[in-house]
Amino acid sequence: MSPSLERARLNIASEIGSDVAEFTPADQKNLLVETAVAALGGAFLTAFFTGIAAETGKKVGEALVDFIADKIEKLRSKNAKEQDKALEESADEAVVTQLKGDRLQVVADNVEISLSRALTRDGADEDVSIRVARRVRHEAIQELVLRTSP
């Protein structure tokens, strides 16, 4: 995995921090370790990148929320190597959309809202979901700018 994606994943994990239980199924709460939180941050970032590609392809509203929630659920069952590969591929997919400037901000706003709604729907506190989704958006945009800069 690229160093910038690893940094982004760890920054998101840091934002999740002590609120990790908000995003963890009850039967898995005894397994909370640093690597699990980092994996969760990576899953959220992957879902955000794929959401950018999906929103550009015109998934909107509840369809985008469902798409993101499904992506997170599938990623959580994968091992670390599979998650790393999915994160790299999703970042590449987001770059292919060639979104920049105002259009990137509009799409990122929609995906951030959808990610937050997906996290809240899955049981997380709304305030925590909003805060984490905002951080995921920030890290995703930084990564996209880095990958598209000459």
Secondary structure, 3 states (H helix, E strand, C coil): CCHHHHHHHHHHHHHHHHHHHHHCCHHHHHHCCHHHHHHHHHHHHHHHHHHHHHHHCCCCHHHHHHHHHHHHHHHHCCCHHHHHHHHHHHHHHHHHCCCCHHHHHHHHHHHHHHHHHHHHHCCCCHHHHHHHHHHHHHHHHHHHHHHHCC
